[in-house]
Amino acid sequence: MTPVDATDGREPTTRFEYEPSTIRLGPNCVDDLEDELAANGFERALVVCGSTVGRTPDVIGPVTDGIGDRLVGVFDETTPKKRLATAANALERLEAERADVLVSLGGGSSLDVAKAASVLAASDRPTAEIADEFARTETITVPDEGLVPIVAVPTTLAGADLSMSAGVTAGPESGLVDTVVEGGISHPGLMPAAAVYDPTMLETTPETILAGSAMNGFDKGIETLYSAAGSPVTDATARHGLEKLADGLRAFGDGARDIDTYQTLLEGIVLVQYGISRADGSTLSIVHAFGHGLTRTYSVQQGAAHAVVVPHVLEYLFEQDDVDARAGMLADALGVENAADHGSAVVEAVTEIRDALGLPACLRNVDGPEPDEFEAVATHILSDRLMANTPPGLEPTVDDIDGILERAW
C-alpha cells in the first residue's frame, strides 16, 4: 500500500483494497439488529459480552430486544484479558446453541474473544493443539473457510470494530499453556459482517472507560495521517474523523454527556478506523507500538498508555528534519492550522484534549515501568511489527525510544 503524495517520502502510486463491515450509525439503531441479521441471512445469534454488560439491563436489554426471535443466548464471560480459554468456552456455547452468528457487545475485548471463538469454530484441530501453536508462535492459523460471522456493537470508543485482527492471551491457569503468552490473530474473514454504532449504548459506560478508549481511537486517526501505510483514502477519512473527534472530545471534556456529543464521537471513530485494517497491512504506527510495549509487559491500561506517550512521540517525530510527520495536515484536522509552528500547535492541542479527559499525563503516575527498565521496554517497542509503519525516513534507535520514555516519565 503506497500513498499518493511523493513529496512526503511516499511513492506516488496507490492500490487500495478494502472490504469493510456494513455500518449502521445513529440513535437506537440497535432496534434494527434483527433486520441486519436477516439481511445477512443469519438465523441464530449468540451475544458475546462481559459480565458487567450482561448484568446491565440498559445495555443488554436493547440489544437482545433488537435481535428479537433470532436470539439464542448470551455468553457473558469475556474479560479485558481476551483469554483463549474464554474463547474455547464461547465455542462450547456457540455449538450448544447452534448459533450461526456472534454479536459482540462491549469493548474490544469482547470482540476479540468473539473472533478467537470464530477461529476455533472453523478449525478441525483440538483446542490443545491450537494452544500449542499459539504458545510457539504467538498466533493461530486462521482457516480460510468456516469462520462464524460477527456483528459488532461497541460500547466504547477505541475504534477496534472495523478490524480484521484480534488480540489473544493465554496463561498456565487455563491448562492450555505452560507460561503466559500474548499474541494475536488476523485474517480478512475476521472483519465483522456489520458494525452497529448506537450512541445510546455509550450512556451507561463509565466515563473513565470512555475517556481511555477515546484516546486510543483518537490516536488511530493521528497515526493514520503519518503512517507509511497511509493512502489518499485514509488521509481523507482520518482527517475528517479527527475533526469530529476533536469537537466531540472537547465537548466531552467540558462535561457534555448528551446524545449529540456521543453521536459526534461515534462518527469520528467510524471515520478514523475506516481503511486502517486491511489484508495488506495496517496504518497503526509508533504510538500503538508504545502502547503494546507498555501494556503487554505492565498493568497499564491501553488508553492510559496512549495518553501518556502521544505528546512526546509527536514531539519526537516533528523534531526529525528528514521526516514528514504531516504536521500541517494534523494541524488542519485539529483546528490549529493558523499557528506559526504546526508541530508545536498539534502537540499542544493533543495535550489539551488528553488533559480535558482527565487521563494521566506522566508515566510515573501509571502502573508501568521504572526508569531502570526503560531500555528493555524500548527494545520491545522497537521490535513491534507496527514500527514498520512509521513515517518514511524515520529510523528510530533504542536510545530514541528510551528518550521518549524519559520525557514521558
C-alpha positions as a Markdown table, in Angstrom:
| # | Residue | x | y | z |
|---|---|---|---|---|
| 1 | Met | 0.0 | 0.0 | 0.0 |
| 2 | Thr | 1.6 | 3.3 | -1.1 |
| 3 | Pro | 0.2 | 6.8 | -0.8 |
| 4 | Val | -0.2 | 9.4 | -3.5 |
| 5 | Asp | 2.0 | 12.3 | -2.3 |
| 6 | Ala | 5.6 | 11.7 | -3.3 |
| 7 | Thr | 6.7 | 14.9 | -1.5 |
| 8 | Asp | 6.5 | 13.3 | 1.9 |
| 9 | Gly | 8.7 | 10.3 | 1.0 |
| 10 | Arg | 5.9 | 8.0 | -0.1 |
| 11 | Glu | 5.5 | 6.5 | -3.5 |
| 12 | Pro | 3.1 | 8.3 | -6.0 |
| 13 | Thr | 1.1 | 5.1 | -6.9 |
| 14 | Thr | -1.7 | 3.8 | -4.8 |
| 15 | Arg | -3.5 | 0.4 | -4.6 |
| 16 | Phe | -6.3 | 0.4 | -2.0 |
| 17 | Glu | -8.2 | -2.8 | -1.4 |
| 18 | Tyr | -10.7 | -2.8 | 1.4 |
| 19 | Glu | -13.8 | -4.7 | 2.4 |
| 20 | Pro | -15.3 | -3.1 | 5.5 |
| 21 | Ser | -18.2 | -4.1 | 7.6 |
| 22 | Thr | -21.7 | -2.8 | 6.8 |
| 23 | Ile | -22.1 | 0.2 | 9.1 |
| 24 | Arg | -25.2 | 1.3 | 10.9 |
| 25 | Leu | -24.9 | 4.5 | 12.8 |
| 26 | Gly | -27.4 | 6.6 | 14.8 |
| 27 | Pro | -29.6 | 6.7 | 18.0 |
| 28 | Asn | -31.5 | 3.5 | 18.7 |
| 29 | Cys | -30.1 | 1.7 | 15.6 |
| 30 | Val | -29.7 | -1.4 | 17.8 |
| 31 | Asp | -33.5 | -1.7 | 17.5 |
| 32 | Asp | -32.9 | -2.8 | 13.9 |
| 33 | Leu | -30.4 | -5.6 | 14.7 |
| 34 | Glu | -32.9 | -8.3 | 13.6 |
| 35 | Asp | -33.2 | -6.6 | 10.2 |
| 36 | Glu | -29.4 | -6.5 | 9.9 |
| 37 | Leu | -29.2 | -10.2 | 10.8 |
| 38 | Ala | -31.9 | -11.1 | 8.3 |
| 39 | Ala | -30.2 | -9.1 | 5.6 |
| 40 | Asn | -27.1 | -11.2 | 6.1 |
| 41 | Gly | -29.1 | -14.5 | 6.3 |
| 42 | Phe | -28.2 | -15.0 | 9.9 |
| 43 | Glu | -30.8 | -17.0 | 11.9 |
| 44 | Arg | -29.4 | -17.8 | 15.3 |
| 45 | Ala | -27.4 | -15.1 | 17.2 |
| 46 | Leu | -25.3 | -15.6 | 20.3 |
| 47 | Val | -24.4 | -12.4 | 22.2 |
| 48 | Val | -20.8 | -12.3 | 23.5 |
| 49 | Cys | -20.1 | -9.8 | 26.2 |
| 50 | Gly | -18.6 | -9.3 | 29.7 |
| 51 | Ser | -20.4 | -10.0 | 32.9 |
| 52 | Thr | -21.0 | -6.3 | 33.7 |
| 53 | Val | -22.6 | -5.7 | 30.4 |
| 54 | Gly | -24.6 | -8.8 | 30.7 |
| 55 | Arg | -25.9 | -7.6 | 34.1 |
| 56 | Thr | -26.8 | -4.1 | 32.9 |
| 57 | Pro | -30.4 | -4.0 | 31.6 |
| 58 | Asp | -29.9 | -0.6 | 29.8 |
| 59 | Val | -27.2 | -2.2 | 27.6 |
| 60 | Ile | -28.1 | -5.8 | 27.2 |
| 61 | Gly | -31.8 | -5.2 | 27.0 |
| 62 | Pro | -32.0 | -3.1 | 23.9 |
| 63 | Val | -29.6 | -5.5 | 22.1 |
| 64 | Thr | -31.5 | -8.6 | 22.9 |
| 65 | Asp | -34.8 | -6.9 | 22.2 |
| 66 | Gly | -33.3 | -5.7 | 18.9 |
| 67 | Ile | -32.2 | -9.2 | 17.9 |
| 68 | Gly | -35.7 | -10.5 | 18.7 |
| 69 | Asp | -36.6 | -14.1 | 17.8 |
| 70 | Arg | -33.1 | -14.7 | 16.3 |
| 71 | Leu | -31.5 | -14.6 | 19.8 |
| 72 | Val | -30.4 | -18.0 | 21.1 |
| 73 | Gly | -28.5 | -16.9 | 24.1 |
| 74 | Val | -26.0 | -14.6 | 25.9 |
| 75 | Phe | -22.4 | -15.6 | 26.7 |
| 76 | Asp | -21.2 | -13.1 | 29.3 |
| 77 | Glu | -17.8 | -14.3 | 30.3 |
| 78 | Thr | -15.3 | -12.1 | 28.5 |
| 79 | Thr | -12.7 | -10.1 | 30.3 |
| 80 | Pro | -10.1 | -7.5 | 29.3 |
| 81 | Lys | -7.5 | -10.3 | 29.2 |
| 82 | Lys | -9.0 | -11.7 | 25.9 |
| 83 | Arg | -8.2 | -15.2 | 27.0 |
| 84 | Leu | -8.0 | -18.2 | 24.6 |
| 85 | Ala | -9.7 | -20.3 | 27.3 |
| 86 | Thr | -12.7 | -17.8 | 27.3 |
| 87 | Ala | -12.9 | -18.2 | 23.5 |
| 88 | Ala | -13.0 | -22.0 | 24.0 |
| 89 | Asn | -15.8 | -21.6 | 26.4 |
| 90 | Ala | -17.6 | -19.4 | 24.0 |
| 91 | Leu | -17.2 | -22.1 | 21.3 |
| 92 | Glu | -18.8 | -24.7 | 23.5 |
| 93 | Arg | -21.8 | -22.3 | 24.0 |
| 94 | Leu | -21.9 | -21.5 | 20.3 |
| 95 | Glu | -22.1 | -25.2 | 19.4 |
| 96 | Ala | -24.6 | -26.0 | 22.1 |
| 97 | Glu | -26.9 | -23.2 | 20.8 |
| 98 | Arg | -26.2 | -24.0 | 17.1 |
| 99 | Ala | -25.5 | -20.2 | 16.6 |
| 100 | Asp | -24.6 | -19.1 | 13.1 |
| 101 | Val | -23.5 | -15.5 | 14.1 |
| 102 | Leu | -21.8 | -13.9 | 17.1 |
| 103 | Val | -23.0 | -10.5 | 18.3 |
| 104 | Ser | -20.1 | -8.9 | 20.2 |
| 105 | Leu | -21.4 | -6.3 | 22.7 |
| 106 | Gly | -19.0 | -4.1 | 24.7 |
| 107 | Gly | -15.4 | -3.1 | 24.2 |
| 108 | Gly | -12.6 | -4.5 | 22.1 |
| 109 | Ser | -12.0 | -7.5 | 24.4 |
| 110 | Ser | -15.5 | -8.9 | 23.7 |
| 111 | Leu | -15.0 | -8.5 | 20.0 |
| 112 | Asp | -11.5 | -10.2 | 20.2 |
| 113 | Val | -12.9 | -13.1 | 22.1 |
| 114 | Ala | -15.7 | -13.5 | 19.5 |
| 115 | Lys | -13.1 | -13.5 | 16.8 |
| 116 | Ala | -11.0 | -16.1 | 18.6 |
| 117 | Ala | -14.1 | -18.3 | 19.1 |
| 118 | Ser | -14.9 | -17.9 | 15.4 |
| 119 | Val | -11.4 | -19.2 | 14.5 |
| 120 | Leu | -11.8 | -22.1 | 16.9 |
| 121 | Ala | -15.1 | -23.0 | 15.3 |
| 122 | Ala | -13.6 | -23.0 | 11.9 |
| 123 | Ser | -10.7 | -25.2 | 12.8 |
| 124 | Asp | -10.7 | -29.0 | 12.7 |
| 125 | Arg | -8.0 | -29.2 | 15.3 |
| 126 | Pro | -8.5 | -29.8 | 19.0 |
| 127 | Thr | -8.1 | -26.7 | 21.3 |
| 128 | Ala | -5.0 | -28.2 | 22.9 |
| 129 | Glu | -3.2 | -28.4 | 19.6 |
| 130 | Ile | -4.2 | -24.8 | 18.7 |
| 131 | Ala | -2.9 | -23.7 | 22.1 |
| 132 | Asp | 0.4 | -25.4 | 21.4 |
| 133 | Glu | 0.7 | -23.5 | 18.2 |
| 134 | Phe | -0.2 | -20.2 | 20.0 |
| 135 | Ala | 2.5 | -20.9 | 22.7 |
| 136 | Arg | 5.1 | -21.4 | 20.0 |
| 137 | Thr | 4.2 | -18.7 | 17.5 |
| 138 | Glu | 2.0 | -16.2 | 19.4 |
| 139 | Thr | -0.6 | -16.5 | 16.7 |
| 140 | Ile | -3.1 | -19.1 | 15.4 |
| 141 | Thr | -3.5 | -20.2 | 11.8 |
| 142 | Val | -6.9 | -19.0 | 10.6 |
| 143 | Pro | -8.8 | -21.3 | 8.2 |
| 144 | Asp | -10.0 | -19.7 | 5.0 |
| 145 | Glu | -13.4 | -21.2 | 5.4 |
| 146 | Gly | -15.9 | -21.9 | 8.2 |
| 147 | Leu | -15.4 | -18.7 | 10.2 |
| 148 | Val | -18.5 | -17.8 | 12.2 |
| 149 | Pro | -19.5 | -14.3 | 11.2 |
| 150 | Ile | -19.6 | -11.5 | 13.7 |
| 151 | Val | -21.8 | -8.4 | 14.2 |
| 152 | Ala | -20.1 | -5.8 | 16.4 |
| 153 | Val | -22.0 | -3.5 | 18.8 |
| 154 | Pro | -19.4 | -1.3 | 20.6 |
| 155 | Thr | -20.0 | 0.4 | 23.9 |
| 156 | Thr | -16.6 | 2.2 | 24.0 |
| 157 | Leu | -14.6 | 4.5 | 21.6 |
| 158 | Ala | -11.4 | 2.5 | 21.0 |
| 159 | Gly | -12.2 | 2.1 | 17.3 |
| 160 | Ala | -11.4 | -1.6 | 17.1 |
| 161 | Asp | -14.6 | -2.6 | 15.2 |
| 162 | Leu | -13.6 | -2.2 | 11.6 |
| 163 | Ser | -10.7 | -4.6 | 12.0 |
| 164 | Met | -9.6 | -8.0 | 10.8 |
| 165 | Ser | -7.3 | -8.6 | 13.7 |
| 166 | Ala | -7.7 | -9.5 | 17.4 |
| 167 | Gly | -5.5 | -9.8 | 20.5 |
| 168 | Val | -5.4 | -13.1 | 22.4 |
| 169 | Thr | -3.7 | -14.2 | 25.6 |
| 170 | Ala | -3.3 | -17.4 | 27.5 |
| 171 | Gly | -1.9 | -18.4 | 30.9 |
| 172 | Pro | -0.9 | -21.5 | 32.7 |
| 173 | Glu | -4.0 | -21.3 | 34.9 |
| 174 | Ser | -6.0 | -22.3 | 31.8 |
| 175 | Gly | -4.2 | -25.6 | 31.5 |
| 176 | Leu | -3.6 | -24.8 | 27.8 |
| 177 | Val | -0.1 | -23.3 | 28.0 |
| 178 | Asp | 2.9 | -23.5 | 30.4 |
| 179 | Thr | 3.7 | -19.8 | 30.5 |
| 180 | Val | 1.9 | -16.5 | 29.8 |
| 181 | Val | 1.5 | -16.0 | 26.1 |
| 182 | Glu | 0.3 | -12.7 | 24.5 |
| 183 | Gly | -0.3 | -12.6 | 20.7 |
| 184 | Gly | -2.9 | -12.1 | 18.1 |
| 185 | Ile | -4.7 | -13.4 | 15.0 |
| 186 | Ser | -5.5 | -11.7 | 11.7 |
| 187 | His | -7.5 | -12.7 | 8.6 |
| 188 | Pro | -9.8 | -10.8 | 6.2 |
| 189 | Gly | -12.6 | -13.2 | 7.3 |
| 190 | Leu | -12.5 | -11.7 | 10.8 |
| 191 | Met | -13.7 | -8.4 | 9.6 |
| 192 | Pro | -17.2 | -8.1 | 11.2 |
| 193 | Ala | -20.1 | -8.5 | 8.8 |
| 194 | Ala | -21.7 | -5.5 | 10.3 |
| 195 | Ala | -20.8 | -2.8 | 12.9 |
| 196 | Val | -23.7 | -1.1 | 14.7 |
| 197 | Tyr | -22.8 | 2.3 | 16.3 |
| 198 | Asp | -25.6 | 3.4 | 18.6 |
| 199 | Pro | -24.9 | 6.5 | 20.8 |
| 200 | Thr | -27.4 | 5.3 | 23.4 |
| 201 | Met | -25.0 | 2.3 | 24.0 |
| 202 | Leu | -22.5 | 4.8 | 25.5 |
| 203 | Glu | -24.7 | 6.3 | 28.1 |
| 204 | Thr | -24.0 | 3.7 | 30.8 |
| 205 | Thr | -20.3 | 3.1 | 30.0 |
| 206 | Pro | -18.2 | 4.5 | 32.9 |
| 207 | Glu | -16.7 | 7.9 | 32.0 |
| 208 | Thr | -13.2 | 6.7 | 32.8 |
| 209 | Ile | -13.5 | 3.8 | 30.3 |
| 210 | Leu | -15.0 | 6.1 | 27.6 |
| 211 | Ala | -12.2 | 8.6 | 28.1 |
| 212 | Gly | -9.4 | 6.0 | 27.9 |
| 213 | Ser | -10.9 | 4.2 | 24.9 |
| 214 | Ala | -11.4 | 7.6 | 23.2 |
| 215 | Met | -7.7 | 8.4 | 23.5 |
| 216 | Asn | -6.9 | 5.1 | 21.8 |
| 217 | Gly | -9.4 | 5.8 | 19.0 |
| 218 | Phe | -8.2 | 9.4 | 18.7 |
| 219 | Asp | -4.6 | 8.2 | 18.2 |
| 220 | Lys | -5.7 | 5.9 | 15.4 |
| 221 | Gly | -6.6 | 9.0 | 13.4 |
| 222 | Ile | -3.3 | 10.7 | 14.3 |
| 223 | Glu | -1.2 | 7.7 | 13.3 |
| 224 | Thr | -3.0 | 7.1 | 10.0 |
| 225 | Leu | -2.1 | 10.6 | 8.7 |
| 226 | Tyr | 1.7 | 10.0 | 9.0 |
| 227 | Ser | 1.8 | 6.2 | 8.6 |
| 228 | Ala | 3.9 | 4.8 | 5.8 |
| 229 | Ala | 0.8 | 2.6 | 5.0 |
| 230 | Gly | -1.5 | 5.5 | 4.6 |
| 231 | Ser | -3.3 | 6.5 | 1.4 |
| 232 | Pro | -5.4 | 9.3 | -0.1 |
| 233 | Val | -8.5 | 7.4 | 1.1 |
| 234 | Thr | -7.3 | 7.0 | 4.7 |
| 235 | Asp | -5.9 | 10.6 | 4.7 |
| 236 | Ala | -9.4 | 11.8 | 3.9 |
| 237 | Thr | -11.3 | 9.7 | 6.4 |
| 238 | Ala | -8.8 | 10.1 | 9.2 |
| 239 | Arg | -8.6 | 13.9 | 8.7 |
| 240 | His | -12.4 | 14.3 | 8.9 |
| 241 | Gly | -12.6 | 11.8 | 11.7 |
| 242 | Leu | -10.1 | 13.8 | 13.7 |
| 243 | Glu | -12.1 | 16.9 | 13.2 |
| 244 | Lys | -15.2 | 15.1 | 14.6 |
| 245 | Leu | -13.3 | 13.6 | 17.5 |
| 246 | Ala | -11.6 | 16.9 | 18.4 |
| 247 | Asp | -15.0 | 18.6 | 18.6 |
| 248 | Gly | -16.6 | 15.7 | 20.5 |
| 249 | Leu | -13.8 | 15.1 | 22.9 |
| 250 | Arg | -13.5 | 18.8 | 23.7 |
| 251 | Ala | -17.3 | 18.8 | 24.4 |
| 252 | Phe | -17.0 | 15.6 | 26.5 |
| 253 | Gly | -14.1 | 17.1 | 28.4 |
| 254 | Asp | -16.3 | 20.2 | 29.2 |
| 255 | Gly | -18.9 | 17.9 | 30.7 |
| 256 | Ala | -21.3 | 17.3 | 27.7 |
| 257 | Arg | -23.0 | 13.9 | 28.1 |
| 258 | Asp | -25.8 | 14.2 | 25.6 |
| 259 | Ile | -26.7 | 12.0 | 22.6 |
| 260 | Asp | -25.4 | 14.7 | 20.1 |
| 261 | Thr | -22.0 | 14.5 | 21.7 |
| 262 | Tyr | -21.9 | 10.7 | 21.6 |
| 263 | Gln | -23.1 | 10.8 | 18.0 |
| 264 | Thr | -20.3 | 13.1 | 17.0 |
| 265 | Leu | -17.8 | 10.9 | 18.8 |
| 266 | Leu | -19.0 | 7.8 | 17.1 |
| 267 | Glu | -19.0 | 9.5 | 13.7 |
| 268 | Gly | -15.3 | 10.4 | 14.3 |
| 269 | Ile | -14.5 | 6.8 | 15.5 |
| 270 | Val | -16.0 | 5.3 | 12.4 |
| 271 | Leu | -14.1 | 7.6 | 10.1 |
| 272 | Val | -10.6 | 7.3 | 11.7 |
| 273 | Gln | -10.7 | 3.5 | 11.6 |
| 274 | Tyr | -12.0 | 3.3 | 8.1 |
| 275 | Gly | -9.4 | 1.6 | 6.0 |
| 276 | Ile | -6.8 | 1.2 | 8.7 |
| 277 | Ser | -7.0 | -2.6 | 8.9 |
| 278 | Arg | -6.6 | -4.3 | 5.6 |
| 279 | Ala | -5.2 | -7.6 | 4.2 |
| 280 | Asp | -2.0 | -5.7 | 3.1 |
| 281 | Gly | -1.3 | -4.1 | 6.4 |
| 282 | Ser | -2.3 | -1.5 | 9.0 |
| 283 | Thr | -1.9 | 2.2 | 9.4 |
| 284 | Leu | -1.2 | 1.9 | 13.1 |
| 285 | Ser | 2.3 | 3.0 | 13.9 |
| 286 | Ile | 4.7 | 4.1 | 16.6 |
| 287 | Val | 2.2 | 5.3 | 19.2 |
| 288 | His | 0.4 | 1.9 | 19.1 |
| 289 | Ala | 3.8 | 0.2 | 19.3 |
| 290 | Phe | 4.4 | 2.1 | 22.5 |
| 291 | Gly | 1.0 | 1.0 | 23.7 |
| 292 | His | 1.9 | -2.6 | 23.1 |
| 293 | Gly | 5.3 | -2.3 | 24.8 |
| 294 | Leu | 3.7 | -0.8 | 27.9 |
| 295 | Thr | 0.6 | -2.8 | 28.2 |
| 296 | Arg | 1.9 | -6.3 | 27.3 |
| 297 | Thr | 4.6 | -6.1 | 30.0 |
| 298 | Tyr | 3.0 | -3.9 | 32.7 |
| 299 | Ser | -0.5 | -3.4 | 34.1 |
| 300 | Val | -1.1 | -0.2 | 32.2 |
| 301 | Gln | -4.5 | 0.3 | 30.6 |
| 302 | Gln | -4.2 | 0.9 | 26.8 |
| 303 | Gly | -5.9 | 4.3 | 26.8 |
| 304 | Ala | -3.7 | 5.5 | 29.7 |
| 305 | Ala | -0.5 | 4.3 | 27.9 |
| 306 | His | -1.6 | 6.3 | 24.8 |
| 307 | Ala | -2.5 | 9.3 | 26.8 |
| 308 | Val | 1.0 | 9.4 | 28.5 |
| 309 | Val | 3.1 | 8.9 | 25.4 |
| 310 | Val | 1.4 | 10.5 | 22.4 |
| 311 | Pro | 2.5 | 14.1 | 23.0 |
| 312 | His | 6.1 | 13.0 | 23.4 |
| 313 | Val | 6.0 | 10.7 | 20.4 |
| 314 | Leu | 4.7 | 13.6 | 18.3 |
| 315 | Glu | 7.4 | 16.0 | 19.6 |
| 316 | Tyr | 10.0 | 13.4 | 18.6 |
| 317 | Leu | 8.5 | 12.9 | 15.1 |
| 318 | Phe | 8.3 | 16.7 | 14.5 |
| 319 | Glu | 11.9 | 17.2 | 15.5 |
| 320 | Gln | 13.2 | 14.9 | 12.8 |
| 321 | Asp | 14.4 | 17.1 | 9.9 |
| 322 | Asp | 14.2 | 14.4 | 7.2 |
| 323 | Val | 10.8 | 13.1 | 8.2 |
| 324 | Asp | 7.4 | 14.5 | 7.2 |
| 325 | Ala | 5.0 | 13.6 | 10.1 |
| 326 | Arg | 2.2 | 15.5 | 8.3 |
| 327 | Ala | 2.2 | 18.3 | 10.9 |
| 328 | Gly | 0.3 | 20.6 | 8.6 |
| 329 | Met | -2.5 | 18.1 | 7.9 |
| 330 | Leu | -2.8 | 17.3 | 11.6 |
| 331 | Ala | -2.9 | 21.0 | 12.4 |
| 332 | Asp | -5.7 | 21.4 | 10.0 |
| 333 | Ala | -7.7 | 18.5 | 11.3 |
| 334 | Leu | -7.3 | 19.7 | 14.9 |
| 335 | Gly | -8.3 | 23.3 | 14.1 |
| 336 | Val | -4.9 | 24.9 | 14.7 |
| 337 | Glu | -3.9 | 25.4 | 11.1 |
| 338 | Asn | -3.2 | 29.1 | 11.6 |
| 339 | Ala | -0.5 | 28.5 | 14.1 |
| 340 | Ala | 3.0 | 29.7 | 13.1 |
| 341 | Asp | 4.5 | 26.3 | 14.2 |
| 342 | His | 2.2 | 23.5 | 13.2 |
| 343 | Gly | 4.1 | 20.8 | 15.1 |
| 344 | Ser | 4.0 | 22.7 | 18.5 |
| 345 | Ala | 0.4 | 23.6 | 17.9 |
| 346 | Val | -0.6 | 19.9 | 17.3 |
| 347 | Val | 1.3 | 18.7 | 20.4 |
| 348 | Glu | -0.5 | 21.4 | 22.5 |
| 349 | Ala | -3.9 | 20.6 | 21.0 |
| 350 | Val | -3.5 | 16.8 | 21.7 |
| 351 | Thr | -2.2 | 17.5 | 25.2 |
| 352 | Glu | -5.2 | 19.8 | 25.9 |
| 353 | Ile | -7.7 | 17.2 | 24.7 |
| 354 | Arg | -5.9 | 14.5 | 26.8 |
| 355 | Asp | -5.9 | 16.7 | 29.9 |
| 356 | Ala | -9.6 | 17.6 | 29.4 |
| 357 | Leu | -10.4 | 13.9 | 29.5 |
| 358 | Gly | -8.7 | 13.6 | 32.9 |
| 359 | Leu | -6.2 | 11.0 | 31.6 |
| 360 | Pro | -2.8 | 10.5 | 33.2 |
| 361 | Ala | 0.0 | 12.8 | 31.9 |
| 362 | Cys | 3.1 | 11.1 | 33.3 |
| 363 | Leu | 4.4 | 7.5 | 33.2 |
| 364 | Arg | 5.3 | 7.7 | 36.9 |
| 365 | Asn | 1.5 | 8.1 | 37.6 |
| 366 | Val | 0.5 | 4.7 | 36.0 |
| 367 | Asp | 1.4 | 1.1 | 36.8 |
| 368 | Gly | 4.2 | 1.0 | 34.3 |
| 369 | Pro | 8.0 | 0.6 | 34.1 |
| 370 | Glu | 10.5 | 2.4 | 36.3 |
| 371 | Pro | 13.4 | 4.3 | 34.6 |
| 372 | Asp | 15.9 | 1.5 | 35.1 |
| 373 | Glu | 13.5 | -0.7 | 32.9 |
| 374 | Phe | 13.2 | 1.8 | 30.0 |
| 375 | Glu | 15.9 | 0.2 | 27.9 |
| 376 | Ala | 14.3 | -3.2 | 28.0 |
| 377 | Val | 10.9 | -1.7 | 27.2 |
| 378 | Ala | 12.4 | 0.4 | 24.4 |
| 379 | Thr | 13.9 | -2.8 | 22.8 |
| 380 | His | 10.4 | -4.4 | 22.9 |
| 381 | Ile | 8.8 | -1.3 | 21.4 |
| 382 | Leu | 11.4 | -1.1 | 18.6 |
| 383 | Ser | 10.7 | -4.7 | 17.6 |
| 384 | Asp | 7.0 | -4.3 | 17.5 |
| 385 | Arg | 5.6 | -5.1 | 14.0 |
| 386 | Leu | 3.8 | -1.7 | 13.9 |
| 387 | Met | 7.1 | 0.1 | 13.8 |
| 388 | Ala | 7.2 | -0.8 | 10.1 |
| 389 | Asn | 4.5 | 1.8 | 9.6 |
| 390 | Thr | 6.5 | 4.8 | 11.0 |
| 391 | Pro | 6.8 | 7.8 | 8.6 |
| 392 | Pro | 9.1 | 7.3 | 5.7 |
| 393 | Gly | 12.7 | 8.1 | 6.5 |
| 394 | Leu | 12.3 | 7.6 | 10.3 |
| 395 | Glu | 15.0 | 5.3 | 11.7 |
| 396 | Pro | 14.5 | 5.2 | 15.5 |
| 397 | Thr | 17.0 | 3.6 | 17.8 |
| 398 | Val | 16.7 | 2.1 | 21.2 |
| 399 | Asp | 18.2 | 5.4 | 22.6 |
| 400 | Asp | 15.5 | 7.4 | 20.8 |
| 401 | Ile | 12.7 | 5.3 | 22.3 |
| 402 | Asp | 14.3 | 5.3 | 25.7 |
| 403 | Gly | 14.5 | 9.1 | 25.4 |
| 404 | Ile | 10.7 | 9.3 | 24.7 |
| 405 | Leu | 10.0 | 7.2 | 27.7 |
| 406 | Glu | 12.2 | 9.5 | 29.8 |
| 407 | Arg | 10.3 | 12.6 | 28.6 |
| 408 | Ala | 7.0 | 10.8 | 29.5 |
| 409 | Trp | 8.2 | 9.9 | 32.9 |
